[in-house]
Amino acid sequence: MKITWHDKSPIYRQLADRLRDLVLEGVYRDGDALPSVRQIASEHQINPITVSKAFQLLVDEALVEKRRGLGMYVVEGATKQLMADERKEFLEHDWPDFRDRAERLGFTITELMQEVS
């Protein structure tokens, strides 16, 4: 898992975002175990508490569950939920900006579709 840290948000949020992306990409599937807190902390040279905070965000979002003595696991349905959330985010935030810019540039939907094909 490669992460390039930036100063725009806390590291634990960046780590949680990266783990969400890995679930969406299919690297971790529903029911899969995630790497341990120690493993991630060591690999990325960050504090284990930071990793725990990232995991807690995912637990709070019902994407990950802690199995006592076994570690953290992706919950069943997490991929589907993340996909639905991402699609909603795209339609509510990204698409309007894209559509407005395309209209300002004089594109029609047909022209855009031809350009990307």
KEVEX-673607 format. One record per residue: residue number from 0; chain; x, y, z of N, C-alpha, C, O in turn. Coordinates in steps of 0.02 Angstrom, whole numbers. Layout:
N
[NUM, "A", [X, Y, Z], [X, Y, Z], [X, Y, Z], [X, Y, Z]]
...
// end
This chain:
117
[0, "A", [43, -58, 0], [0, 0, 0], [45, 61, 0], [81, 74, 48]]
[1, "A", [44, 99, -54], [84, 160, -60], [41, 221, -45], [-14, 228, -72]]
[2, "A", [67, 264, -2], [31, 325, 15], [80, 383, 12], [135, 379, 40]]
[3, "A", [61, 436, -21], [100, 498, -21], [62, 547, 23], [7, 568, 6]]
[4, "A", [91, 565, 79], [58, 608, 127], [59, 680, 103], [106, 701, 68]]
[5, "A", [8, 719, 122], [6, 790, 107], [-18, 827, 169], [-39, 796, 218]]
[6, "A", [-14, 892, 167], [-30, 933, 226], [-102, 957, 228], [-120, 996, 273]]
[7, "A", [-144, 936, 182], [-212, 961, 177], [-260, 930, 228], [-311, 960, 245]]
[8, "A", [-244, 871, 252], [-286, 839, 302], [-243, 795, 348], [-187, 778, 330]]
[9, "A", [-269, 777, 406], [-230, 736, 453], [-212, 668, 422], [-248, 642, 381]]
[10, "A", [-156, 642, 444], [-131, 578, 417], [-182, 522, 427], [-190, 480, 383]]
[11, "A", [-216, 521, 485], [-263, 466, 496], [-320, 469, 445], [-345, 417, 424]]
[12, "A", [-341, 528, 425], [-394, 534, 374], [-368, 512, 306], [-403, 479, 268]]
[13, "A", [-306, 531, 290], [-276, 510, 227], [-270, 434, 224], [-282, 404, 172]]
[14, "A", [-250, 403, 280], [-245, 331, 283], [-313, 298, 275], [-320, 249, 238]]
[15, "A", [-363, 324, 308], [-431, 297, 301], [-455, 303, 229], [-485, 257, 202]]
[16, "A", [-441, 360, 197], [-459, 370, 126], [-425, 318, 82], [-456, 290, 37]]
[17, "A", [-361, 306, 96], [-324, 257, 55], [-352, 187, 65], [-357, 149, 17]]
[18, "A", [-369, 169, 125], [-398, 104, 138], [-466, 97, 104], [-482, 44, 77]]
[19, "A", [-507, 150, 104], [-570, 149, 67], [-556, 137, -8], [-590, 96, -40]]
[20, "A", [-506, 172, -35], [-489, 163, -106], [-469, 91, -120], [-488, 63, -172]]
[21, "A", [-430, 61, -75], [-408, -8, -86], [-467, -57, -85], [-466, -107, -121]]
[22, "A", [-517, -42, -45], [-577, -84, -45], [-614, -75, -111], [-635, -123, -142]]
[23, "A", [-621, -12, -133], [-655, 2, -197], [-619, -31, -256], [-650, -55, -303]]
[24, "A", [-552, -31, -253], [-512, -60, -307], [-510, -136, -305], [-485, -168, -351]]
[25, "A", [-537, -165, -251], [-538, -238, -246], [-476, -269, -216], [-469, -331, -215]]
[26, "A", [-430, -228, -192], [-371, -255, -158], [-392, -291, -95], [-368, -345, -79]]
[27, "A", [-438, -259, -58], [-469, -292, 0], [-543, -300, -16], [-577, -252, -32]]
[28, "A", [-566, -362, -11], [-636, -377, -27], [-675, -387, 38], [-647, -394, 92]]
[29, "A", [-741, -388, 30], [-783, -401, 88], [-760, -465, 123], [-751, -516, 91]]
[30, "A", [-750, -461, 189], [-729, -519, 228], [-654, -525, 235], [-631, -566, 276]]
[31, "A", [-614, -487, 197], [-541, -491, 201], [-515, -457, 264], [-544, -409, 289]]
[32, "A", [-460, -484, 289], [-425, -452, 345], [-382, -395, 319], [-353, -399, 265]]
[33, "A", [-380, -341, 357], [-336, -285, 341], [-269, -296, 376], [-265, -334, 424]]
[34, "A", [-217, -264, 352], [-152, -269, 387], [-160, -244, 459], [-204, -204, 474]]
[35, "A", [-117, -268, 502], [-121, -249, 573], [-98, -176, 582], [-65, -147, 540]]
[36, "A", [-117, -149, 640], [-97, -82, 658], [-21, -78, 657], [7, -31, 629]]
[37, "A", [12, -126, 688], [85, -126, 691], [116, -128, 622], [165, -93, 607]]
[38, "A", [88, -170, 579], [115, -177, 511], [111, -112, 473], [160, -90, 442]]
[39, "A", [53, -80, 474], [43, -17, 438], [88, 37, 468], [120, 75, 432]]
[40, "A", [89, 41, 535], [130, 92, 569], [204, 84, 550], [238, 134, 536]]
[41, "A", [227, 24, 551], [297, 10, 534], [312, 25, 461], [362, 58, 445]]
[42, "A", [269, 2, 417], [279, 11, 345], [280, 84, 325], [319, 104, 281]]
[43, "A", [239, 125, 357], [233, 196, 338], [266, 243, 388], [262, 304, 381]]
[44, "A", [299, 214, 438], [334, 253, 489], [290, 306, 520], [307, 365, 523]]
[45, "A", [231, 284, 543], [184, 328, 577], [167, 297, 645], [179, 238, 657]]
[46, "A", [139, 337, 687], [120, 315, 754], [63, 265, 751], [15, 275, 714]]
[47, "A", [67, 210, 789], [11, 162, 791], [-56, 193, 811], [-108, 169, 789]]
[48, "A", [-55, 245, 852], [-117, 278, 871], [-150, 310, 810], [-211, 311, 804]]
[49, "A", [-109, 336, 765], [-135, 365, 702], [-170, 312, 661], [-224, 325, 633]]
[50, "A", [-141, 253, 657], [-171, 198, 620], [-237, 177, 653], [-287, 165, 620]]
[51, "A", [-236, 173, 719], [-296, 155, 756], [-353, 205, 745], [-411, 186, 739]]
[52, "A", [-336, 269, 740], [-386, 320, 727], [-416, 311, 657], [-476, 321, 647]]
[53, "A", [-374, 293, 609], [-399, 281, 541], [-446, 222, 541], [-500, 224, 511]]
[54, "A", [-427, 168, 575], [-470, 109, 580], [-537, 128, 613], [-590, 105, 592]]
[55, "A", [-533, 169, 665], [-594, 188, 701], [-642, 226, 656], [-703, 217, 660]]
[56, "A", [-616, 268, 612], [-659, 302, 564], [-697, 252, 521], [-757, 259, 509]]
[57, "A", [-661, 200, 499], [-692, 149, 456], [-742, 107, 495], [-793, 86, 468]]
[58, "A", [-728, 95, 558], [-775, 59, 601], [-838, 101, 610], [-894, 75, 606]]
[59, "A", [-829, 166, 623], [-886, 211, 633], [-930, 215, 570], [-990, 226, 575]]
[60, "A", [-899, 205, 512], [-936, 207, 448], [-965, 138, 430], [-995, 129, 378]]
[61, "A", [-955, 89, 475], [-979, 20, 465], [-949, -12, 403], [-982, -51, 369]]
[62, "A", [-886, 5, 388], [-851, -26, 332], [-803, -80, 355], [-786, -126, 318]]
[63, "A", [-782, -75, 418], [-733, -121, 447], [-759, -141, 516], [-791, -103, 550]]
[64, "A", [-743, -203, 535], [-760, -226, 602], [-699, -255, 636], [-655, -285, 603]]
[65, "A", [-696, -247, 702], [-642, -276, 740], [-664, -344, 766], [-716, -350, 798]]
[66, "A", [-624, -394, 752], [-637, -461, 779], [-586, -472, 833], [-526, -477, 821]]
[67, "A", [-611, -477, 893], [-568, -482, 952], [-516, -537, 944], [-531, -595, 931]]
[68, "A", [-453, -516, 951], [-398, -563, 947], [-377, -581, 875], [-328, -615, 865]]
[69, "A", [-416, -558, 826], [-400, -575, 756], [-380, -515, 714], [-342, -522, 667]]
[70, "A", [-406, -457, 730], [-389, -397, 692], [-449, -365, 661], [-506, -375, 682]]
[71, "A", [-436, -325, 609], [-488, -286, 575], [-506, -320, 509], [-462, -343, 472]]
[72, "A", [-571, -323, 495], [-596, -355, 434], [-645, -310, 398], [-682, -272, 429]]
[73, "A", [-643, -313, 332], [-691, -277, 291], [-759, -311, 299], [-764, -372, 291]]
[74, "A", [-810, -273, 316], [-877, -302, 327], [-909, -321, 261], [-893, -293, 208]]
[75, "A", [-954, -369, 264], [-992, -388, 204], [-1034, -329, 182], [-1067, -297, 223]]
[76, "A", [-1033, -314, 119], [-1071, -258, 92], [-1033, -192, 90], [-1059, -142, 66]]
[77, "A", [-972, -191, 116], [-933, -129, 118], [-918, -103, 48], [-924, -43, 35]]
[78, "A", [-900, -147, 3], [-883, -126, -65], [-944, -94, -98], [-938, -41, -130]]
[79, "A", [-1001, -126, -91], [-1063, -100, -121], [-1080, -32, -91], [-1101, 14, -127]]
[80, "A", [-1073, -25, -25], [-1088, 38, 8], [-1040, 93, -14], [-1061, 149, -27]]
[81, "A", [-975, 77, -18], [-927, 126, -41], [-941, 149, -112], [-936, 208, -128]]
[82, "A", [-959, 102, -155], [-975, 119, -224], [-1035, 165, -227], [-1035, 214, -264]]
[83, "A", [-1086, 151, -189], [-1146, 193, -187], [-1128, 263, -162], [-1151, 313, -189]]
[84, "A", [-1087, 266, -109], [-1066, 331, -82], [-1025, 371, -132], [-1035, 431, -140]]
[85, "A", [-979, 338, -167], [-937, 371, -217], [-979, 397, -276], [-967, 452, -301]]
[86, "A", [-1026, 356, -298], [-1069, 377, -354], [-1110, 438, -334], [-1117, 485, -373]]
[87, "A", [-1137, 437, -273], [-1176, 495, -248], [-1133, 557, -245], [-1153, 611, -266]]
[88, "A", [-1072, 550, -218], [-1025, 605, -213], [-1010, 634, -282], [-1008, 694, -292]]
[89, "A", [-999, 590, -331], [-984, 611, -399], [-1043, 651, -428], [-1033, 705, -456]]
[90, "A", [-1102, 623, -421], [-1161, 657, -450], [-1178, 723, -417], [-1201, 769, -449]]
[91, "A", [-1165, 728, -351], [-1182, 789, -315], [-1128, 843, -319], [-1144, 902, -317]]
[92, "A", [-1064, 822, -324], [-1011, 872, -321], [-969, 877, -384], [-958, 932, -410]]
[93, "A", [-946, 821, -410], [-901, 822, -468], [-937, 836, -533], [-916, 876, -574]]
[94, "A", [-993, 801, -543], [-1029, 807, -606], [-1053, 878, -621], [-1044, 901, -677]]
[95, "A", [-1084, 914, -573], [-1107, 982, -589], [-1050, 1028, -612], [-1058, 1067, -659]]
[96, "A", [-991, 1023, -580], [-934, 1063, -601], [-911, 1044, -671], [-897, 1087, -712]]
[97, "A", [-908, 979, -684], [-887, 955, -750], [-937, 978, -803], [-918, 1003, -856]]
[98, "A", [-1001, 968, -789], [-1053, 986, -837], [-1051, 1061, -852], [-1055, 1081, -910]]
[99, "A", [-1044, 1102, -800], [-1042, 1174, -810], [-981, 1194, -852], [-987, 1237, -896]]
[100, "A", [-925, 1164, -839], [-864, 1181, -878], [-873, 1159, -950], [-855, 1196, -996]]
[101, "A", [-900, 1099, -961], [-911, 1075, -1029], [-958, 1121, -1067], [-947, 1136, -1126]]
[102, "A", [-1010, 1145, -1033], [-1057, 1191, -1065], [-1023, 1257, -1082], [-1034, 1285, -1136]]
[103, "A", [-981, 1283, -1037], [-944, 1345, -1051], [-898, 1338, -1111], [-887, 1385, -1149]]
[104, "A", [-872, 1277, -1121], [-827, 1264, -1177], [-865, 1245, -1241], [-835, 1234, -1293]]
[105, "A", [-931, 1240, -1236], [-972, 1227, -1294], [-978, 1154, -1314], [-998, 1139, -1371]]
[106, "A", [-961, 1108, -1269], [-968, 1037, -1284], [-1040, 1015, -1277], [-1077, 1040, -1235]]
[107, "A", [-1059, 967, -1318], [-1122, 931, -1309], [-1103, 863, -1279], [-1045, 842, -1282]]
[108, "A", [-1152, 829, -1251], [-1139, 763, -1223], [-1113, 716, -1277], [-1067, 676, -1265]]
[109, "A", [-1141, 720, -1337], [-1120, 678, -1393], [-1047, 690, -1410], [-1010, 642, -1420]]
[110, "A", [-1027, 753, -1412], [-957, 769, -1427], [-910, 742, -1373], [-857, 715, -1389]]
[111, "A", [-929, 750, -1310], [-889, 724, -1256], [-881, 649, -1260], [-826, 622, -1251]]
[112, "A", [-935, 614, -1274], [-932, 541, -1279], [-887, 520, -1337], [-851, 471, -1330]]
[113, "A", [-889, 555, -1391], [-845, 539, -1449], [-772, 551, -1431], [-728, 514, -1453]]
[114, "A", [-759, 604, -1392], [-690, 620, -1374], [-658, 567, -1328], [-598, 554, -1333]]
[115, "A", [-698, 538, -1285], [-670, 488, -1239], [-671, 418, -1266], [-641, 373, -1236]]
[116, "A", [-704, 407, -1322], [-706, 340, -1351], [-646, 324, -1392], [-640, 269, -1419]]
// end
